[in-house]
Amino acid sequence: MGRSYIVEEAVGRYLLNFNNQEKAFVSGLLIGQCSSQRDYVVLATRTPPREEQNEDTRSSQSHLDDFDEEWITAHANQVSRMLPGGLLVLGIFIITTPDLGKDVQTALRRLVFAVEKSITKKRLWNLTEDDISDRVTLHVCSSTKKYLLHWSSAKPADWKYQNGLSNSWLSLDCTIHVNIHVPLSSTTASYSLEKNTKNGLSRWAKQIEGGVYLINGQVKEEDCELLEGQLLNSNHRSTATVQVCSGSVNLRGSVTCRAYIHSNKPKVKDAVQALKRDILNTVSDRCEILFEDLLMNEIPSKKESEKEFHALPHRIFVSIPGSSVMLCDYKFGDESTREIQDRFMELLDQQVGIDDLEIAEDITASINSCMKREDIPDNTYDDQPKHLVKTTVALRIKQNIGMLPLVICMQHNKNIILEYIYLFLLVMNNIFLPHFIFLKTLY
């Protein structure tokens, strides 16, 4: 049995309004949300032509071998950064002339596999057993306007239109104060800032995945419906360690996170998962954008003895005409709002006004590194070498205390004894460190 796709009516109008007079085919992305029963398509966007192809005529692109796989996957990667939690690239569409209809399915399956592989390899999270990994391919004939729909397993699928599809969706918001401390050994101190940051993010992702999430101040059973869940007691534990290092990389700041969930009896676990993934995606994407900017502007790395500081871009949410779901982009301090508008036009084929932009953050997150031998506390991870662990202090986590995780940070040797005393008093007096994130549902 095939899957059902519930599609925003504006997507249908967008697909049928293409004019293929200059090109034999137009390809693009389908964006939406997966669920166990059906998928929801809220947006479609064509892949922009390369600059050198803007003047190409139909005669220069007359068969499917002209598919620029590298360019299409690069576009998919850029668009995936602009999606809040709960949204993803669901698949690929192609609009062709009738003479190209014979071989299009083979080309589409190859392309959708390449796009999914490219997006997946950069994620800090993995698909679960409940996730739908199949992706959809849609072929539309530019002459007859008929369409042929398949998902990755080559099975047929059902395509139904609905007006105002996302109007009743739930929005979940939270602000998380990130304080990621990446201690560097004598070996990793010689790695690039980008590599050390990515290594630290991978370990931090385990904390986010294992965190306790409060919805409107309550912990709920994950299999309950989002708006009716029962309270759940929690007894999670965290640890802190101290290790000798040759330097450190620190990522600090407040980031705004947002996720959307469909209104068809959503589960608590679906909402929490969407928010977790947005937390991981937005921090990882900002770092990736920064490193791309440093490479593009050929900014050299600091010497080993020097400190290095970089501001990460702000997150901006953008309203899309005809949809209650907001997409996002990232803006450095020296960028103008006009550049944001231009990117939305280029990547999403959406014209947005100044009033459609919502600046989500006033405080800039940043990355700084320092190559200096010091004793640095760090969170304990399962894969951490045992010889680095000097002392481990277990801290119970008490429910409903605080909004954000407390990260212990010591910069000098003289602070170690004071920190041990502080931790000892916390445990002895039954004062527990918070490790919770509040989610706010708007409905």
C-alpha positions in Angstrom: 0.0 0.0 0.0 1.3 3.5 -0.9 1.6 6.5 1.2 -0.8 9.5 1.3 0.4 13.0 0.7 -1.7 15.9 1.9 -0.7 19.0 -0.1 -1.2 22.7 0.3 -3.3 24.0 -2.6 -0.8 26.7 -3.2 1.8 24.0 -4.0 -0.5 22.7 -6.8 -0.8 26.2 -8.3 2.9 26.7 -8.1 3.7 23.5 -10.0 1.1 24.1 -12.7 2.1 27.7 -13.4 5.6 26.9 -14.7 6.3 27.9 -18.3 8.7 25.4 -20.0 9.3 27.4 -23.2 13.0 27.9 -22.7 13.9 24.6 -21.0 12.9 21.1 -21.5 12.5 20.5 -17.8 12.4 22.3 -14.4 13.3 20.5 -11.2 12.9 21.4 -7.6 12.2 20.4 -4.0 9.1 19.4 -2.1 9.1 20.6 1.6 6.9 19.4 4.4 6.5 17.0 7.3 6.4 13.2 7.7 4.1 11.3 10.1 3.4 7.7 10.6 0.1 7.8 8.6 0.8 10.4 5.9 3.1 13.1 4.8 2.2 16.9 4.5 3.6 19.0 1.7 3.5 22.8 2.5 5.9 24.2 0.0 7.6 23.6 -3.4 10.5 25.5 -4.8 12.3 25.2 -8.1 16.1 24.8 -8.2 17.6 28.0 -9.4 19.7 27.9 -12.6 23.5 28.3 -12.4 24.6 31.7 -13.3 26.4 30.4 -16.4 23.2 28.6 -17.4 20.9 31.6 -17.3 21.3 32.2 -21.0 20.9 28.6 -22.0 18.1 27.8 -24.4 15.9 24.8 -24.7 18.2 23.3 -27.4 21.1 23.2 -24.9 19.1 21.2 -22.3 17.2 18.7 -24.3 17.6 15.5 -22.3 17.7 14.3 -18.7 21.5 13.7 -18.9 21.8 17.4 -18.3 20.6 16.9 -14.7 23.2 18.8 -12.6 23.1 16.5 -9.6 25.8 18.5 -7.7 23.9 21.8 -8.2 20.6 20.3 -7.1 22.0 18.6 -4.0 23.8 21.9 -3.1 20.4 23.7 -3.4 18.8 21.1 -1.1 21.5 21.6 1.5 21.0 25.3 1.5 17.2 25.0 1.8 17.4 22.4 4.6 19.1 25.1 6.7 16.1 27.4 6.3 13.7 24.8 7.7 12.6 24.9 11.4 12.1 21.8 13.4 9.5 19.4 12.0 10.1 20.4 8.4 12.4 18.6 5.9 13.0 18.1 2.2 10.4 15.4 1.4 11.4 14.8 -2.1 12.0 16.0 -5.7 9.7 17.2 -8.4 10.3 17.6 -12.1 8.2 19.3 -14.8 9.1 18.1 -18.3 7.9 18.2 -21.9 6.0 15.1 -23.1 9.0 13.7 -25.1 11.1 13.4 -21.9 8.6 11.3 -19.9 10.0 7.9 -20.6 13.2 7.9 -18.6 12.3 10.4 -16.0 11.6 8.0 -13.1 15.1 6.5 -13.2 16.7 9.9 -13.2 14.4 11.0 -10.3 15.2 8.0 -8.1 18.9 8.6 -8.6 18.5 12.3 -7.8 16.4 11.9 -4.7 18.8 9.3 -3.3 21.7 11.8 -3.8 19.8 14.7 -2.2 18.9 12.6 0.9 22.4 11.3 1.3 23.9 14.8 1.0 21.6 16.2 3.6 21.9 13.3 6.0 25.7 13.2 6.3 25.8 16.7 7.9 23.2 16.0 10.6 24.0 15.7 14.3 21.1 13.3 14.7 20.1 10.0 13.2 16.7 8.7 12.0 14.8 6.5 14.5 12.9 3.4 13.8 9.7 5.4 13.7 11.0 7.8 11.1 9.9 7.5 7.4 13.1 7.4 5.4 11.4 7.0 2.0 11.3 10.1 -0.2 8.7 11.1 -2.8 9.3 11.9 -6.5 6.7 13.8 -8.5 6.7 14.0 -12.3 4.5 16.7 -14.0 3.9 16.9 -17.7 4.1 20.5 -18.8 1.7 19.9 -21.7 -1.1 17.8 -20.2 -0.6 18.9 -16.5 -0.9 15.2 -15.5 1.4 14.0 -12.7 3.0 10.7 -11.7 3.9 10.2 -8.1 6.2 7.6 -6.5 8.0 7.3 -3.2 11.5 5.8 -2.8 10.4 2.2 -2.8 8.9 2.8 -6.3 5.4 2.2 -4.9 2.6 4.5 -6.0 1.3 7.2 -3.7 -1.8 9.2 -3.2 -1.7 13.0 -3.7 -4.6 15.1 -2.2 -4.9 18.9 -2.0 -6.1 20.8 1.0 -6.5 24.6 1.5 -4.9 26.1 4.6 -3.0 22.9 5.4 -0.7 24.3 8.1 -3.2 26.8 9.6 -4.0 24.6 12.5 -0.4 23.3 13.1 1.2 23.7 16.6 4.2 25.9 17.1 6.8 25.0 19.8 9.4 27.6 20.9 12.3 27.7 23.3 15.5 29.6 23.9 18.5 27.6 24.9 21.7 29.1 26.4 24.5 27.2 24.7 27.7 26.8 26.5 29.7 24.1 24.8 33.2 23.6 26.1 35.5 21.5 24.0 38.8 20.6 25.8 41.7 19.9 23.5 44.4 17.4 24.1 47.9 17.9 22.9 46.9 16.0 19.7 43.6 17.7 18.9 45.1 21.1 19.7 46.8 20.9 16.3 43.5 20.3 14.5 41.6 23.1 12.7 39.0 25.1 14.5 36.3 23.7 12.3 37.3 20.1 13.0 37.5 20.6 16.8 34.2 22.4 16.8 32.4 19.6 14.9 33.9 17.0 17.3 32.6 19.0 20.2 29.1 19.4 18.7 28.9 15.6 18.1 29.4 15.0 21.8 27.1 17.8 22.8 24.4 16.3 20.6 24.3 13.3 22.9 23.3 15.6 25.8 20.6 17.2 23.8 19.2 13.8 22.8 19.2 12.7 26.4 17.8 15.8 27.9 14.5 16.2 29.7 12.0 18.4 28.0 9.2 20.3 29.7 6.1 21.2 27.7 4.4 24.3 29.2 6.3 23.4 32.4 5.3 19.8 32.5 7.1 16.5 31.7 4.7 14.2 29.8 4.6 10.6 28.7 6.0 10.5 25.2 3.2 8.3 23.8 0.5 10.7 25.0 -1.2 13.2 22.8 0.6 16.5 22.9 -2.2 18.5 24.4 -3.4 15.9 26.8 -0.3 14.1 28.2 0.1 13.1 31.8 2.9 14.1 34.1 6.0 11.9 34.2 8.5 11.7 37.1 12.2 12.0 36.0 15.4 10.7 37.6 18.0 11.6 35.1 21.7 11.9 36.1 24.6 14.0 34.8 28.3 13.9 35.6 31.2 16.4 35.6 34.8 15.6 35.1 38.2 17.4 35.2 40.9 16.7 32.7 44.2 18.3 31.8 44.2 19.9 28.3 46.4 21.9 26.0 43.6 24.3 25.0 39.9 24.7 24.5 37.2 25.7 22.1 34.1 27.4 23.5 30.8 28.0 21.9 28.5 30.3 23.9 25.3 32.2 23.4 21.5 32.1 23.4 19.8 30.6 20.4 16.1 30.6 19.6 14.6 27.3 18.5 11.2 26.6 16.8 9.4 23.6 15.6 6.1 22.9 14.0 3.9 19.8 14.4 0.8 18.8 12.5 -2.5 18.9 14.3 -3.7 15.3 13.5 -3.4 14.0 17.1 0.4 14.6 17.4 2.3 12.7 20.1 4.5 14.3 22.8 7.5 12.3 21.4 6.9 13.8 17.9 6.9 17.4 19.3 10.0 16.8 21.5 11.9 15.1 18.6 11.1 18.0 16.3 12.4 20.5 18.9 15.5 18.5 19.6 16.4 18.3 16.0 15.9 22.0 15.6 18.3 22.7 18.5 20.9 20.5 16.9 20.4 21.8 13.4 20.4 25.5 14.2 23.7 25.4 16.2 25.4 23.1 13.6 24.2 25.2 10.7 25.4 28.4 12.2 28.9 26.9 12.7 28.9 25.6 9.1 27.8 29.0 7.7 30.6 30.6 9.7 33.3 28.3 8.4 32.1 28.7 4.9 32.3 32.5 5.3 35.8 32.2 6.7 36.8 30.1 3.7 35.1 32.3 1.2 36.8 35.4 2.6 40.1 33.6 3.0 40.5 34.6 6.7 43.6 32.8 8.0 43.5 30.8 11.3 45.3 32.2 14.3 48.7 30.9 15.4 48.7 28.3 18.2 49.5 30.8 20.9 46.8 33.2 19.9 43.2 33.4 20.9 40.6 33.1 18.1 37.1 34.7 18.3 34.2 34.6 15.8 30.6 35.7 16.1 28.0 33.3 14.8 25.1 34.6 12.6 21.7 35.6 14.1 18.6 33.6 13.3 15.7 35.3 11.5 12.3 33.8 11.0 10.4 34.7 7.8 6.7 34.5 7.1 5.7 32.8 3.9 2.6 34.1 2.0 -0.3 31.7 2.3 1.2 29.6 5.1 1.2 29.9 8.9 4.6 28.1 9.0 7.6 30.4 9.2 11.0 29.5 7.6 14.3 30.9 8.7 17.6 32.3 7.6 20.9 33.4 9.2 22.3 36.9 9.2 25.8 38.2 10.1 26.0 41.6 11.7 27.2 43.3 8.6 24.5 41.8 6.3 21.5 43.8 5.3 17.9 42.7 5.3 17.9 43.0 1.5 20.4 40.2 1.3 17.9 38.0 3.3 15.2 38.9 0.9 17.4 38.1 -2.1 18.3 34.7 -0.6 14.6 33.8 -0.1 13.9 34.7 -3.7 16.9 32.7 -5.0 16.6 29.6 -2.9 12.9 29.4 -2.2 11.4 31.4 -5.0 9.5 33.5 -2.4 9.2 37.2 -2.4 9.1 38.5 1.2 8.8 42.0 2.6 10.6 43.7 5.4 7.5 43.3 7.6 7.7 39.5 7.1 11.1 39.3 8.9 11.2 38.4 12.6 14.6 38.9 14.3 14.6 36.1 16.8 17.8 36.9 18.7 19.5 40.1 20.1 22.5 38.4 21.6 25.0 36.8 19.2 26.4 33.4 19.9 30.1 33.0 19.3 33.0 30.6 19.0 36.4 31.2 20.6 39.4 29.1 21.0 42.5 29.3 23.1 45.6 27.1 22.9 46.9 27.1 26.5 47.5 24.3 28.9 44.9 24.3 31.6 42.7 22.1 33.8 39.3 22.2 32.3 36.1 20.5 33.5 34.0 18.8 30.9 31.0 16.6 30.6 31.6 12.9 30.7 30.8 11.0 27.6 30.7 7.2 27.0 33.4 7.4 24.5 35.8 9.5 26.6 39.2 8.0 27.2 39.4 6.6 30.7 42.9 7.9 31.4 41.7 11.5 31.1 39.2 11.2 33.9 40.6 12.4 37.2 37.4 12.8 39.3 33.7 12.2 38.5 31.0 13.7 40.7 27.4 12.4 40.1 24.7 15.1 40.2 21.0 14.2 40.5 18.7 16.1 38.3 15.5 17.3 40.0 12.4 17.9 38.0 11.1 21.4 37.3 14.1 23.3 38.5 15.4 25.9 36.1 15.1 26.3 32.3 18.6 25.5 31.0 21.5 23.2 31.7 24.3 24.6 34.0 27.7 24.1 32.5 30.7 24.1 34.9 33.6 26.1 33.6 37.0 26.6 35.2 39.8 28.5 33.5 42.7 28.3 36.0 44.2 25.7 38.4 43.5 27.7 41.5 39.7 27.3 40.9 39.7 23.5 41.0 39.6 23.2 44.8 36.9 25.8 45.0 34.9 24.0 42.4 35.2 20.7 44.2 34.0 22.4 47.4 31.1 23.9 45.5 30.0 20.6 44.0 30.4 18.8 47.4 28.1 21.4 49.1 25.6 21.0 46.3 25.4 17.2 46.8 25.5 17.4 50.6 22.7 20.0 50.8 20.6 18.1 48.3 20.7 21.1 45.9 20.4 19.8 42.3 21.6 21.2 39.1 19.0 21.9 36.4 19.1 20.2 33.0 15.8 21.0 31.5 14.5 22.9 28.5 11.1 24.4 28.5 9.0 24.2 25.3 6.1 26.6 24.8 3.2 25.4 22.6 1.2 28.1 20.8 -2.2 27.0 19.8 
